[in-house]
C-alpha cells in the first residue's frame, strides 16, 4: 500500500490532490478540522467513490493536535510515502498596524504546522531511503502585498523552509518540493485546481535533485 497524507485538505486543492494521487493507486489520508465531512462528500463524487480515502481530524495550527493525528494515521494506515502540506493561515492588517497575534496565528498555520508535518514524515522516509514531501506555496511569498501581510509573511517563511529542507534531505533519497501558486485558485480564471494538482504529481515523479524543489504556477 502506498499512502499519501494531505494536511490542510479542503474542497479545492485538497480534493484535486487527493484525486490525482488516488488514481495512481495511493491510499489517501485527509487531515483537516472537517476531515470526516470532507471524506463523506468525496465518496459521493463519481470520480472518487472507488478510491481508498480516510479522514483524520486535526488543527494545523496546533502541533500537538497534528502529532496525535499522525500517530493515528500510522496506527490505522502507515507512515506516508507522500506528504502534502496544503494548509494556509490568513489574517487582516497592514505591515505598520497588523496585530502581532494575528501574524503569529498565520505563521503557526503556514510555517509551524508545515515543520511539524515534515518532521513527522522524515524519519521513516530516511529509513526507507525514499519519500516525497510537498507543500502548497503562494505567489505572495515572492511578490507580497501589504493588505495580505500575514499570508505573505507566512508563505515566504514556508518557501525558505522548503528550500532549506530540500538541501538537507535530498541526499537521503527524499524529494522535497513546493508548488507556488501565483494567483487565486478558480477554474474559470486559469487556476483550475485539477491542473495545479498535476504539478504536485510532477514534483513527485521528477528526478531526485536538490534543484527540483519548486514549480511556480502562473495559470493557463
Backbone as JSON, one array per atom type, in Angstrom:
{
  "sequence": "XXXXXXXXXXXXXXXXXXXXXXXXXXXXXXXXXXXXXXXXXXXXXXXXXXXXXXXXXXXXXXXXXXXXXXXXXXXXXXXXXXXXXXXXXXXXXXXXXXXXXXXXXXXXXXXXXXXXXXXXXXXXXXXXXXXXXXXXXXXXXXXXXXXXXXXXXXXXXXXXXXXXXXXXXXXXXXXXXXXXXXXXXXXXXXXXXXXXXXXXXXXXXXXXXXXXXXXXXXXX",
  "N": [[0.83, -1.19, 0.0], [0.57, 2.16, -0.91], [0.81, 5.31, 0.58], [-0.63, 8.5, 0.77], [-0.58, 11.41, 2.51], [-2.51, 14.19, 3.17], [-2.33, 17.26, 4.49], [-4.33, 19.8, 5.79], [-6.46, 19.59, 4.08], [-8.8, 20.65, 1.8], [-11.87, 21.66, 0.06], [-11.08, 22.38, -2.51], [-8.08, 22.47, -3.57], [-7.25, 20.36, -1.91], [-9.05, 18.25, -2.5], [-8.52, 17.92, -5.24], [-5.78, 17.23, -5.27], [-5.95, 14.87, -3.81], [-7.46, 13.27, -5.56], [-5.7, 13.15, -7.73], [-3.5, 11.66, -6.77], [-4.8, 9.4, -5.8], [-5.77, 8.14, -8.07], [-3.49, 7.08, -9.02], [-3.08, 4.94, -7.49], [-2.68, 5.34, -4.78], [-3.46, 5.11, -1.31], [-5.4, 7.42, 0.47], [-5.03, 9.82, 3.01], [-6.78, 12.23, 4.55], [-6.28, 15.19, 6.26], [-7.77, 17.44, 8.3], [-9.74, 20.01, 9.92], [-12.39, 19.41, 9.42], [-12.4, 16.79, 8.46], [-13.82, 14.3, 8.38], [-16.33, 15.03, 7.37], [-15.53, 15.97, 4.88], [-14.52, 13.63, 3.68], [-16.88, 12.12, 3.5], [-18.28, 13.69, 1.64], [-16.54, 13.44, -0.53], [-16.76, 10.74, -1.18], [-19.17, 10.68, -2.36], [-18.79, 11.7, -4.82], [-18.61, 10.94, -8.23], [-16.15, 10.38, -9.51], [-14.52, 9.73, -7.4], [-15.49, 7.7, -5.8], [-14.63, 5.06, -5.8], [-12.15, 4.96, -4.66], [-9.64, 4.59, -2.05], [-10.07, 6.32, 0.67], [-9.46, 8.17, 3.6], [-10.4, 9.93, 6.57], [-8.99, 12.19, 8.92], [-9.32, 14.08, 11.69], [-7.84, 17.21, 12.6], [-6.09, 20.1, 13.84], [-4.27, 22.33, 12.08], [-2.9, 24.44, 13.15], [-2.13, 23.69, 15.63], [0.39, 22.06, 17.1], [0.41, 19.73, 18.8], [-2.07, 18.6, 18.31], [-1.72, 17.88, 15.63], [0.41, 16.01, 15.89], [-0.79, 13.99, 17.42], [-2.78, 13.14, 15.65], [-1.18, 12.25, 13.53], [0.0, 10.02, 14.7], [-2.25, 8.38, 14.9], [-2.75, 7.97, 12.19], [-0.51, 6.44, 11.44], [-1.02, 4.18, 13.02], [-3.44, 3.24, 11.97], [-3.1, 3.18, 9.2], [-0.28, 3.69, 7.74], [3.09, 5.0, 7.85], [3.67, 7.94, 5.86], [4.16, 7.68, 2.32], [4.07, 9.74, 0.63], [3.81, 13.07, 1.6], [1.72, 15.83, 1.76], [1.56, 19.19, 2.42], [-0.91, 21.42, 2.8], [-2.13, 23.48, 4.09], [-3.22, 26.83, 4.95], [-2.77, 30.01, 6.45], [-4.49, 32.95, 7.27], [-5.04, 36.52, 7.76], [-6.1, 39.75, 8.84], [-4.79, 43.07, 8.26], [-2.3, 45.65, 7.93], [1.23, 46.08, 7.18], [2.27, 48.06, 8.95], [0.48, 48.17, 11.0], [-0.56, 45.71, 11.74], [-1.83, 43.32, 14.01], [0.22, 41.65, 16.26], [-0.52, 39.19, 17.28], [-2.26, 38.24, 15.31], [-0.47, 37.93, 13.21], [1.2, 35.95, 14.29], [-0.62, 33.82, 14.51], [-1.08, 33.28, 11.8], [1.47, 32.49, 10.99], [1.76, 30.19, 12.51], [0.08, 28.39, 11.2], [0.93, 28.5, 8.47], [3.7, 28.01, 8.57], [4.7, 26.68, 11.05], [3.0, 24.45, 11.38], [3.64, 23.16, 9.01], [6.33, 22.52, 9.45], [6.14, 20.78, 11.66], [4.72, 18.71, 10.44], [6.5, 17.87, 8.41], [8.67, 17.04, 9.98], [7.56, 14.85, 11.18], [7.31, 13.09, 8.99], [9.89, 12.7, 7.91], [11.74, 10.86, 9.37], [10.86, 8.1, 8.89], [10.95, 8.09, 6.12], [13.64, 8.56, 5.68], [14.68, 6.18, 6.71], [13.61, 4.4, 4.89], [14.86, 5.28, 2.62], [13.68, 6.75, 0.69], [10.96, 8.85, -0.46], [8.47, 11.48, -0.5], [7.94, 14.9, 0.08], [5.73, 17.47, -0.03], [4.58, 20.84, -0.58], [2.14, 23.47, -0.44], [2.58, 26.51, -1.8], [2.56, 30.13, -2.15], [2.15, 32.85, -4.45], [2.46, 35.25, -3.16], [4.61, 34.96, -1.55], [6.75, 35.65, -3.06], [6.06, 38.01, -4.37], [4.94, 40.08, -2.34], [1.93, 41.5, -0.87], [0.8, 44.38, 0.77], [-1.73, 44.4, 2.05], [-2.13, 41.78, 2.55], [-0.34, 40.93, 4.51], [0.04, 39.05, 6.58], [-0.44, 36.5, 5.42], [1.4, 36.71, 3.29], [3.86, 36.91, 4.67], [3.88, 34.47, 6.06], [3.87, 32.57, 3.94], [6.24, 33.24, 2.67], [8.1, 32.55, 4.62], [7.59, 29.81, 4.7], [8.39, 29.04, 2.11], [11.15, 29.52, 2.23], [11.81, 27.66, 4.21], [11.18, 25.23, 2.92], [13.05, 25.18, 0.81], [15.39, 25.02, 2.33], [14.95, 22.57, 3.65], [14.95, 20.81, 1.48], [17.63, 20.99, 0.71], [18.76, 19.74, 2.87], [17.72, 17.03, 3.03], [17.63, 15.76, 0.55], [19.84, 14.2, -0.12], [19.31, 11.96, 1.34], [17.54, 10.57, -0.13], [15.04, 11.65, -0.23], [12.48, 13.42, -1.76], [11.74, 16.83, -2.0], [9.46, 19.44, -2.36], [7.76, 22.42, -3.56], [4.73, 23.8, -4.65], [4.24, 26.77, -5.94], [1.67, 28.82, -6.03], [0.73, 31.28, -8.05], [-1.58, 33.06, -7.91], [-5.2, 33.3, -7.61], [-7.04, 30.47, -6.73], [-9.16, 29.29, -9.0], [-11.26, 27.89, -11.27], [-12.25, 29.08, -13.65], [-10.55, 31.18, -14.06], [-8.09, 30.41, -14.97], [-6.73, 29.03, -13.06], [-7.22, 26.28, -12.39], [-7.89, 23.85, -10.0], [-7.47, 21.12, -10.54], [-5.62, 21.13, -12.64], [-3.49, 22.34, -11.32], [-2.98, 20.41, -9.4], [-1.74, 18.47, -10.92], [0.86, 19.4, -10.96], [1.9, 18.79, -8.49], [2.08, 16.04, -8.72], [3.94, 16.01, -10.75], [6.23, 17.0, -9.43], [6.55, 14.93, -7.61], [7.23, 12.77, -9.26], [9.48, 13.63, -10.53], [13.03, 13.64, -11.27], [15.28, 12.79, -8.63], [16.62, 15.5, -7.14], [18.29, 18.26, -5.74], [17.75, 20.6, -6.97], [15.21, 20.46, -8.0], [13.02, 21.71, -6.58], [10.91, 23.53, -6.66], [7.93, 24.53, -8.29], [6.56, 27.14, -10.02], [3.4, 28.17, -10.44], [1.67, 29.88, -12.79], [-0.78, 30.05, -13.94], [-3.06, 29.17, -16.66]],
  "CA": [[0.0, 0.0, 0.0], [1.22, 3.47, -0.93], [-0.03, 6.23, 1.36], [-0.45, 9.94, 0.6], [-1.24, 12.17, 3.57], [-2.71, 15.59, 2.78], [-2.64, 18.07, 5.66], [-4.99, 21.02, 5.34], [-7.24, 19.19, 2.91], [-10.03, 21.4, 1.64], [-12.71, 21.26, -1.06], [-10.49, 22.71, -3.81], [-6.79, 21.82, -3.81], [-7.19, 19.09, -1.21], [-9.78, 17.25, -3.28], [-7.83, 17.69, -6.51], [-4.56, 16.48, -4.99], [-6.37, 13.53, -3.42], [-7.85, 12.54, -6.77], [-4.52, 12.93, -8.59], [-2.69, 10.58, -6.23], [-5.63, 8.2, -5.67], [-5.87, 7.44, -9.35], [-2.21, 6.4, -9.23], [-3.03, 3.78, -6.61], [-2.38, 5.7, -3.39], [-4.44, 5.3, -0.25], [-5.37, 8.84, 0.82], [-5.41, 10.25, 4.35], [-7.07, 13.66, 4.55], [-6.17, 15.76, 7.6], [-8.32, 18.78, 8.4], [-10.7, 20.12, 11.01], [-13.65, 18.79, 9.0], [-11.97, 15.69, 7.6], [-14.86, 13.29, 8.21], [-17.33, 15.6, 6.46], [-14.92, 16.03, 3.55], [-14.47, 12.27, 3.15], [-18.25, 11.78, 3.13], [-18.59, 14.39, 0.39], [-15.72, 12.87, -1.59], [-17.26, 9.42, -1.57], [-20.37, 10.89, -3.16], [-18.36, 12.13, -6.15], [-18.49, 9.78, -9.12], [-14.76, 10.06, -9.84], [-13.76, 9.4, -6.19], [-16.19, 6.74, -4.95], [-13.97, 3.76, -5.78], [-10.81, 5.09, -4.11], [-9.48, 4.34, -0.62], [-9.87, 7.64, 1.26], [-9.73, 8.18, 5.03], [-10.35, 11.25, 7.18], [-8.4, 12.3, 10.26], [-9.45, 15.48, 12.13], [-6.73, 17.86, 13.31], [-5.94, 21.54, 13.66], [-2.91, 22.57, 11.59], [-2.26, 25.47, 13.98], [-1.84, 23.09, 16.94], [1.35, 20.98, 16.91], [0.04, 18.5, 19.5], [-3.18, 18.03, 17.55], [-1.13, 17.22, 14.46], [1.2, 14.83, 16.29], [-1.74, 12.95, 17.82], [-3.4, 12.63, 14.44], [-0.19, 11.49, 12.77], [0.12, 8.71, 15.36], [-3.42, 7.61, 14.49], [-2.55, 7.56, 10.8], [0.44, 5.32, 11.43], [-1.67, 3.01, 13.61], [-4.52, 2.74, 11.12], [-2.61, 3.0, 7.83], [1.17, 3.54, 7.77], [3.79, 6.27, 7.64], [3.39, 8.37, 4.49], [5.12, 7.65, 1.21], [3.99, 11.13, 0.17], [3.15, 14.02, 2.49], [1.42, 17.12, 1.15], [1.08, 20.18, 3.38], [-1.72, 22.32, 1.98], [-2.83, 24.44, 4.96], [-2.86, 28.24, 4.8], [-3.29, 30.87, 7.5], [-4.73, 34.31, 6.82], [-5.28, 37.49, 8.82], [-6.21, 41.13, 8.37], [-3.85, 44.04, 8.79], [-1.21, 46.18, 7.11], [2.52, 45.89, 7.85], [2.53, 49.03, 10.02], [-0.55, 48.12, 12.05], [-1.06, 44.36, 11.98], [-1.71, 42.8, 15.37], [1.23, 40.59, 16.32], [-1.22, 37.92, 17.49], [-2.75, 37.81, 14.0], [0.7, 37.47, 12.47], [1.63, 34.68, 14.87], [-1.59, 32.79, 14.12], [-0.84, 32.92, 10.4], [2.74, 31.77, 10.93], [1.54, 28.85, 13.07], [-0.5, 27.53, 10.17], [1.72, 28.48, 7.24], [5.07, 27.52, 8.78], [4.91, 25.74, 12.13], [2.31, 23.21, 11.03], [4.43, 22.51, 7.96], [7.54, 21.97, 10.07], [5.72, 19.61, 12.45], [4.35, 17.65, 9.5], [7.72, 17.36, 7.77], [9.47, 16.34, 10.97], [6.95, 13.53, 11.36], [7.49, 12.24, 7.82], [11.28, 12.48, 7.53], [12.45, 9.68, 9.89], [10.51, 6.87, 8.18], [11.44, 8.22, 4.75], [15.1, 8.36, 5.74], [14.92, 4.75, 6.9], [13.27, 3.73, 3.63], [15.71, 5.79, 1.55], [12.84, 7.36, -0.34], [9.75, 9.52, 0.02], [8.23, 12.8, -1.08], [7.27, 15.87, 0.94], [5.33, 18.57, -0.9], [3.93, 21.95, 0.11], [1.45, 24.47, -1.25], [3.07, 27.86, -1.57], [1.78, 31.2, -2.76], [2.9, 33.89, -5.14], [2.73, 36.34, -2.23], [5.95, 34.74, -0.97], [7.71, 36.29, -3.97], [5.56, 39.37, -4.59], [3.99, 40.31, -1.25], [1.02, 42.64, -0.92], [0.67, 44.86, 2.14], [-3.02, 44.04, 2.65], [-2.07, 40.36, 2.9], [0.98, 40.79, 5.12], [0.12, 37.82, 7.37], [-0.28, 35.39, 4.48], [2.66, 36.91, 2.57], [4.98, 36.57, 5.56], [3.85, 33.04, 6.32], [4.26, 31.81, 2.75], [7.67, 33.49, 2.43], [8.83, 31.71, 5.58], [7.44, 28.43, 4.25], [9.22, 28.83, 0.91], [12.53, 29.43, 2.71], [11.95, 26.38, 4.91], [11.17, 24.14, 1.94], [14.36, 25.19, 0.15], [16.37, 24.52, 3.3], [14.69, 21.15, 3.86], [15.42, 20.1, 0.29], [19.1, 20.92, 0.77], [19.16, 18.81, 3.93], [17.3, 15.62, 2.98], [17.71, 15.15, -0.78], [20.88, 13.17, -0.09], [18.74, 10.77, 1.98], [16.58, 9.97, -1.05], [13.72, 12.27, -0.04], [12.15, 14.54, -2.64], [11.05, 17.93, -1.33], [9.08, 20.44, -3.36], [6.66, 23.34, -3.28], [4.01, 24.37, -5.78], [3.95, 28.16, -5.62], [0.51, 29.19, -6.85], [0.8, 32.73, -8.19], [-2.9, 33.55, -8.26], [-6.32, 32.77, -6.84], [-7.49, 29.19, -7.29], [-10.51, 29.42, -9.57], [-11.18, 27.19, -12.55], [-12.53, 29.94, -14.8], [-9.52, 32.21, -14.17], [-6.81, 29.81, -15.35], [-6.12, 28.37, -11.91], [-8.02, 25.09, -12.13], [-7.17, 23.02, -9.03], [-7.05, 19.85, -11.14], [-4.38, 21.4, -13.37], [-2.44, 22.6, -10.33], [-2.66, 19.13, -8.77], [-0.77, 17.77, -11.77], [2.21, 19.87, -10.64], [2.35, 18.0, -7.34], [2.49, 14.75, -9.27], [5.18, 16.27, -11.49], [7.33, 17.06, -8.46], [6.73, 13.59, -7.03], [7.82, 11.86, -10.23], [10.7, 14.22, -11.08], [14.29, 13.05, -10.82], [15.74, 13.25, -7.32], [17.62, 16.55, -7.29], [18.06, 19.41, -4.86], [17.3, 21.72, -7.8], [13.8, 20.27, -8.37], [12.28, 21.96, -5.33], [9.8, 24.47, -6.8], [7.22, 24.86, -9.52], [5.75, 28.34, -9.88], [2.25, 28.03, -11.32], [1.18, 31.22, -13.12], [-2.06, 29.94, -14.62], [-3.05, 28.67, -18.03]],
  "C": [[0.87, 1.25, 0.0], [0.27, 4.47, -0.28], [0.36, 7.67, 1.09], [-1.26, 10.65, 1.66], [-1.31, 13.63, 3.15], [-3.17, 16.37, 4.0], [-3.21, 19.41, 5.2], [-5.82, 20.75, 4.1], [-8.56, 19.94, 2.89], [-10.76, 21.0, 0.37], [-12.15, 21.6, -2.44], [-9.18, 21.93, -4.03], [-6.72, 20.46, -3.12], [-7.86, 17.97, -1.98], [-9.04, 16.91, -4.56], [-6.54, 16.9, -6.31], [-4.9, 15.04, -4.61], [-6.72, 12.69, -4.65], [-6.63, 12.21, -7.63], [-3.69, 11.76, -8.08], [-3.5, 9.29, -6.08], [-5.69, 7.43, -6.97], [-4.56, 6.78, -9.75], [-2.02, 5.25, -8.24], [-2.73, 4.07, -5.16], [-3.63, 5.61, -2.52], [-4.29, 6.73, 0.25], [-5.81, 9.05, 2.26], [-5.57, 11.77, 4.32], [-7.08, 14.17, 5.99], [-6.7, 17.19, 7.56], [-9.3, 18.82, 9.56], [-12.0, 19.4, 10.69], [-13.39, 17.59, 8.1], [-13.07, 14.67, 7.36], [-15.94, 13.76, 7.25], [-16.8, 15.62, 5.04], [-14.88, 14.65, 2.91], [-15.86, 11.83, 2.71], [-18.64, 12.42, 1.81], [-17.81, 13.8, -0.78], [-16.29, 11.56, -2.1], [-18.56, 9.51, -2.36], [-20.04, 11.35, -4.58], [-18.09, 10.91, -7.02], [-17.04, 9.38, -9.35], [-13.92, 9.69, -8.61], [-14.32, 8.19, -5.44], [-15.47, 5.39, -4.84], [-12.57, 3.8, -5.16], [-10.82, 4.92, -2.59], [-9.09, 5.65, 0.07], [-10.3, 7.62, 2.72], [-9.61, 9.61, 5.56], [-9.82, 11.21, 8.6], [-8.48, 13.76, 10.71], [-8.24, 15.98, 12.89], [-6.75, 19.34, 12.99], [-4.49, 21.83, 13.28], [-2.17, 23.62, 12.4], [-1.81, 24.94, 15.33], [-0.89, 21.91, 16.77], [0.95, 19.67, 17.59], [-1.14, 17.82, 18.83], [-2.66, 17.29, 16.33], [-0.41, 15.95, 14.85], [0.28, 13.68, 16.71], [-2.38, 12.31, 16.61], [-2.42, 11.81, 13.61], [0.02, 10.1, 13.38], [-1.05, 7.81, 14.98], [-3.29, 7.13, 13.05], [-1.6, 6.38, 10.71], [-0.19, 4.05, 11.99], [-2.69, 2.39, 12.66], [-4.09, 2.46, 9.69], [-1.13, 2.68, 7.85], [1.78, 4.94, 7.72], [3.64, 6.66, 6.16], [4.54, 8.07, 3.52], [5.2, 9.04, 0.59], [3.24, 11.94, 1.23], [2.94, 15.31, 1.72], [0.89, 18.06, 2.24], [0.41, 21.3, 2.61], [-2.43, 23.4, 2.81], [-2.33, 25.87, 4.71], [-3.52, 29.04, 5.91], [-3.36, 32.31, 7.03], [-4.88, 35.25, 8.02], [-5.27, 38.9, 8.26], [-5.11, 42.0, 8.97], [-2.79, 44.44, 7.78], [0.1, 46.05, 7.87], [2.74, 46.83, 9.04], [1.57, 48.92, 11.19], [-1.01, 46.73, 12.43], [-0.83, 43.94, 13.43], [-0.73, 41.62, 15.35], [0.57, 39.23, 16.52], [-1.77, 37.36, 16.18], [-1.61, 37.24, 13.17], [1.17, 36.11, 12.98], [0.68, 33.55, 14.51], [-1.36, 32.33, 12.69], [0.45, 32.12, 10.26], [2.59, 30.35, 11.49], [1.0, 27.89, 12.02], [0.42, 27.39, 8.98], [3.08, 27.82, 7.42], [5.15, 26.42, 9.83], [4.22, 24.41, 11.86], [3.05, 22.44, 9.96], [5.67, 21.85, 8.52], [7.2, 20.71, 10.87], [5.4, 18.44, 11.54], [5.58, 17.03, 8.85], [8.56, 16.56, 8.75], [8.87, 14.98, 11.33], [7.33, 12.59, 10.21], [8.94, 11.83, 7.59], [11.89, 11.2, 8.09], [12.14, 8.39, 9.14], [11.0, 6.91, 6.74], [12.95, 8.02, 4.7], [15.42, 6.87, 5.86], [14.65, 3.97, 5.62], [14.18, 4.14, 2.48], [14.93, 6.4, 0.41], [11.62, 7.99, 0.31], [9.65, 10.89, -0.61], [7.47, 13.67, -0.09], [7.0, 17.12, 0.1], [4.53, 19.61, -0.11], [3.2, 22.82, -0.9], [1.94, 25.85, -0.86], [2.17, 28.88, -2.24], [2.66, 32.24, -3.41], [3.23, 35.07, -4.25], [4.07, 36.16, -1.53], [7.02, 35.45, -1.78], [7.35, 37.75, -4.2], [4.51, 39.7, -3.53], [3.11, 41.53, -1.49], [0.74, 43.08, 0.51], [-0.64, 44.46, 2.82], [-3.1, 42.57, 3.03], [-0.75, 40.05, 3.61], [1.1, 39.49, 5.91], [0.35, 36.61, 6.48], [1.04, 35.5, 3.73], [3.85, 36.49, 3.41], [5.04, 35.07, 5.81], [4.31, 32.22, 5.14], [5.73, 32.04, 2.39], [8.52, 32.64, 3.36], [8.76, 30.25, 5.17], [8.35, 28.14, 3.07], [10.69, 28.7, 1.3], [12.77, 28.09, 3.39], [12.03, 25.21, 3.93], [12.51, 24.04, 1.22], [15.43, 24.62, 1.07], [16.2, 23.02, 3.53], [15.18, 20.32, 2.69], [16.94, 19.93, 0.32], [19.58, 19.95, 1.83], [18.91, 17.35, 3.57], [17.33, 14.99, 1.59], [18.74, 14.03, -0.82], [20.4, 11.89, 0.58], [17.73, 10.07, 1.09], [15.19, 10.55, -0.97], [13.55, 13.45, -0.99], [11.36, 15.58, -1.85], [10.7, 18.98, -2.38], [7.92, 21.29, -2.9], [6.05, 23.8, -4.59], [3.59, 25.77, -5.37], [2.87, 28.66, -6.57], [0.42, 30.71, -6.89], [-0.54, 33.3, -8.67], [-3.95, 32.91, -7.38], [-6.84, 31.51, -7.52], [-8.96, 29.31, -7.7], [-10.46, 28.9, -10.99], [-11.32, 28.13, -13.74], [-11.45, 31.01, -15.01], [-8.13, 31.64, -14.48], [-6.08, 29.13, -14.21], [-7.0, 27.2, -11.46], [-7.28, 24.2, -11.14], [-6.73, 21.67, -9.58], [-5.75, 20.01, -11.93], [-3.22, 21.63, -12.4], [-2.02, 21.3, -9.66], [-1.67, 18.32, -9.6], [0.66, 18.18, -11.45], [2.77, 19.16, -9.4], [2.83, 16.63, -7.81], [3.79, 14.9, -10.05], [6.38, 16.33, -10.56], [7.61, 15.69, -7.87], [7.48, 12.66, -7.97], [9.1, 12.41, -10.87], [11.93, 13.49, -10.56], [14.68, 13.63, -9.47], [16.88, 14.24, -7.5], [17.28, 17.7, -6.37], [17.55, 20.61, -5.65], [15.82, 21.64, -8.16], [12.88, 20.54, -7.17], [11.09, 22.89, -5.5], [9.25, 24.5, -8.21], [6.37, 26.09, -9.24], [4.63, 28.26, -10.92], [1.62, 29.4, -11.54], [-0.14, 31.2, -13.88], [-1.92, 29.46, -16.04], [-3.52, 29.75, -19.0]]
}
